[in-house]
Structure formats: structure tokens, C-alpha cells
Amino acid sequence: MRNILIIGAGRSASSLIQYLLNKSTQENLHLTIGDLSLELAQRKTNNHPNATAIALDINNVTQRQSEIQKADIVISMLPAHMHIEVAKDCVTFKKNMVTASYVSDAMQSLDADVKANGLIFMNEIGLDPGIDHMSAMKVIHEIEAKGGKMILFESFCGGLVAPESDDNLWNYKFTWAPRNVVLAGQGGAAKFIQEGKYKYIPYHKLFRRTEFLYVEGYGKFEGYANRDSLKYRSVYGLDDALTVYRGTIRRVGFSKAWNMFVQLGMTDDTYILDDSENLSYRDFINLFLPYSPTDSVEIKTRLQLGIEQDDIMWDKLLELDLFNPNKKVGLKNATPAQILERILNDSWTLQPDDKDMIVMYHKFGYEINGEKKQIDSKMVCIGDDQTYTAMAKTVGLPVAMATLQILNGNIKTPGVQLPIRKEVYEPILKELEEFGVIFKETEMPYVGYNPDKLMGN
């Protein structure tokens, strides 16, 4: 039997484990699923004869190294900052490794050792990062193969609620880590390049600079800029492209509404609120409003945010029960962002019957034989249920597929890497189609941003 060690049995591991268990007999696989919670690991094995659940504490060096030594390949589904000790052990014991996380500087520093040992450390092979890299590189390579020169690349991705479960005014529910949603866009200005000019959007303006997208059968969406769109410019071979922009997808109207929290200061995670535990929801919003001897919290909120009486923005705030004097925050030493997350969890948690949805949208602008052309590539994936969510599918399946491709010797290039080479993305994208992750590519007329070059934009 070939032993696969999976470290971390959280939400994103469900589809990954199911896929490998379904292949385990024909591929001669045995899965060791390790998690701090033995019960969680056991649940994920589904009592399958080719799986063993263990309680695994990665801070227990002896146990961690013992399990890694026994494995033929290691999958780490731990939080990104926890991969590195596992990675170092994989170098020591000469084991290939797969993660869905961004390549950290610490991981990248192992590249020479990984190559020297002929090992493959595949990273960023989840959804975003992951499927975005693979689907983008496929089209970019096809354009280049026919002699085209890339001039524009835009890429958007979002985890949303499926249309049949979309039942609130925000058209949004948490499909992944709520904290990441609350803190999105913080830590520096969004940076991208548009028509050859660098552009920056500071955090307090981020949610008012959106771009509209249309997906057949699903309607209109909006995208706001990711923090650093230029991170993958060289990786994708787009150093000469005039426009490179990566963004996050939401339903139209979300960003404008979210901006209310940003402007009030409720997304701030840099300081702790006094006596946060005893604050009511009403007290919380009132912290950010000026004192008035006559005006209610509601009136002050309207005045502060410039909300008219018939504005849907007001209904969105009411829906969150923000002005309730009887609901207590109940969090000790909490930051504004942590309290906002607690309040939003009341309204935005997926219910047992809810389904989630992933939307990805790429735009490729290129020049060939003096003519400008565009290809739009769109993918929508709907979850099955609360265990096999669209997020778990799109994060976990590429990880599982890459693991099997490495085990079977189909992926050969050693090193710390991303899934941007044909030997990686071609078979995985093809197989993902069997699971409903299908990109529809359409030829479009090229629409740039700068029709009149003399205007300087």
C-alpha cells in the first residue's frame, strides 16, 4: 500500500479525502488522517477500510516525524504558517509534499534543498490560489502558442451563497473563514496596473471602486481589487502586459454596503475595546457615532452615513439587528473587527440546507497579427451540501489530484512550485470537469480602458 499522510481534517479536507478514498482500492492507497481532534479525523474517514484516523499534534516533534517517515507523500491542510516544520521534515525524510497555501518566504527558502533531493513541493493548488493559476495558464499558453501577445489579464474569484440559498439583503453568507472576510483589503493599498499605468486604491476607497461582471444564468456581479495584483505578473509571464488586475467577486451592492462598516471604523482590528464583553449590539455601533443629547442611535447612523429614508442600505443594517439593545457581544478584550464578525455570524452563517457557490472569471486581452482580441473564461461551481461544499470541492479536489499525479510519476519537475506548468494543469483541469468545475471560454471583442490614447487617463 502507498501511504498518504493528510495533516488537518477541517472543512476543506472533506472532498479531498472522499476523492482519495474512492480511488484507494484501484490505486493501492492507504490514508492516514491526522488532526488535533481525533473525532474530526474519524468522521472524515467514513469508516473506510483504507483509512486510519489519528490524533496528531504537529508540535509533538517525535510523533510528527514518525508519521512523516511512514508516508509516501504528505498533504498539509494546516493553516499556512504551520506548514514549515512539516516541510522541513519532508526534506529530511525525502518525502514529496502538497499544500493549498501561498508559498511563504520560508517555504521558498527550501527550494534548493527540495531540488537537491529530487522532491516535489506543490503549493497553491487549491481554489484561489490554485484553480485560478491553472485555468489562467492554460489560456495564456494557448494564446502564446498561436503567436499572440498578452496585453490584458484580469482575474476575479469569489465564494458566495448559491442562488437557491440567497435569502438576505446582502446576497451573501460566510462560505469560508469569516475573519478573512471582515479583514479583506486591509494592510496596504490595492495595487495593479491598468493600460501601462500603476494604480493604487487605499483601503478607505477600496469598496467604492468596483468593476461589473456578467455570468450567463447567474446574472450580474461586482469585483473589487485584491491587495497585490502584481504578485503573479512575472510568474504568469505577463511583464509586458499593459493591464494586470486581480479581484474578489461579490453580488452587486455588497461593496457599497460593506463600505458603511469601513467608514465607521467597525472593521478595525488594531485595538481592543474597553468592556467589550458587556456591550450590546446597539452600544457597539454607538461607539463610532458622535454624542447627541437628542438624536437616537438610528438617526445618528443615518446622518453619519448619509442614508436616505428609502435607501436599501438602511434595510441592510436593520437586517443584521445592529440596533438591538438586548443582544450582548459577549467577547472579552475584543477588537471592533472581532465584534463585527460575531454580529455578522448571526445572520450570515450557512444553514444546514444552504448551498454555497464559487464564481471565477478571467479576461484575456491579446494582440495577434496587428489585431486585438479577447477571451473571457467563466466557471461556476455549486456545492452539494454543508460537508461537500463548493469551497471544499474546489480547494480539496485539485490537492488530491495533484497528490495522485505526483505519486504516479506524472508530475516530474522537482522544486517548491505552483501549478503553472502544462504537466500539472492539463490533467487536473481535465479531471475537474468530471466534478462540475468547468470553464466556459468565449471569444469577445477586445475592450480596453483607453480608447483615446491622447487623453492620458
Steps between C-alpha positions, in 0.01 A plus 500: 500500500610858431449709811370857471525708818236774516564753776190702586142372461314832494226618263719510190610138548161332442503479118875436497466195728189370322677516163806309623290239682296442183828437313670310784427143392593535132800723582615292799482789745478518876408832661621605842287796605652696787334784688515648849142375530490121467122517470522735201758275330281195565194670351694572180606133456136389456605164654685420178732197527779689320509788749635541852417797721756619755522783751798698374658800668756645260679663793583150623822467298550127562147409393504735200829365369396140561183543290683687222764226481226238448338693215569488126365854458375766743200731456494793741158663543622696801480881520773647276738605779510143635628329184865579542597246769321229300684616188840484669426144615397410145842618379677303775309177429483558122120516464299690239253753637178671386326808648225739388672801660696791358875442480650679801856634502589220743360237260677659202832491691481118494498492118871416456481213752176371348658495152824346630293211638292470180182583692178670393342752739178601324336810652212731408303208355160579656243744365645847528792446494485190280223458245550868412867434413423187297206635302685826427826335391313262269350790300815717517711212364244435223506868398881504499516172304308658210725806500285735708644759737321554833395860565232458767432251779225538759404224743216497752389237751242489777343260747129583512167351596319299228193669344258254664641587845535874440239633741643815659530859379880481484485202257784355703581236764828379644624206294849505649695673780282794612801680647662519155184660361491764774870586454499482117699776333682618812878525542587731212357651184372281217755511217457414133597619154248637252586595142867519596440726801542396863185552706450494877177491699528575873290284733246774577421528126526132406132407517388795290717408198335193355473340158187324372497144365221302335472122519238332282231333708616669821470869422710797600790505746753758614873471563726704727880499474718256693786647699785413264399417145861508381625211715454252214591729212842342440381151600235512225746652250300825485779753556415673171119492545350848532225396743531248784218504756378239748184544702238350731144430379185599688138558401428855383440733793704307756807724479302822537329359810823360645656841460269625779691283749834618360406868529371461856817315605331170589747286301802624698700220662780709650361586845290346775171651616449564872249272671422340164340200667209703640428709191164453330484506119345847532783616729753371246380707207450801728873490590577632153236774494518852643318579824163668467271607785194460273563264206455124526771254393295432185481868404871553572586199279289637215660844528854365531465274193269724296229235475165621365176368645423278200858378446547120491821557702286571805309174461830315472611640837164420662516143370820445704317601821775758563281725711385233746561621859444152647749291301838490671832471317639264766863517382777596742778737386357513148598725210230673291565247219447205736170642624381572145583139409294377798201712395521393133521133598144529635366583155756361255566147623400238243197304617500116485315498165690791346736455207801712414628610159840580353524743208823554306540736205812566290543754219789455254579783258760430231638626171552276198588605145440864595147426627382520863286213629353385831404169660278489808511183711230438763442224755215450747498213748209430740551299820319172572435560870666630816772233497581487130479873438609667178787647702608158631475356148699773328766515772528128575462327163801663327713417808390135483549478123847654516595256779402203285675643192822540703469150653449351153803681357306718255623823659879483483653847535655538847498809720274726706240594241158621383275310255591712198658238274311297242596165659312615812201700380398303192398168664358670811278749313376216280412283800338790688241522222367160612420665835316799352793742502468608137636816338302643209726700270350758265661716229409864565568831324800659676394777736795693643485789743664762287321553168646848465874465568544878492289557810768359732242338733 
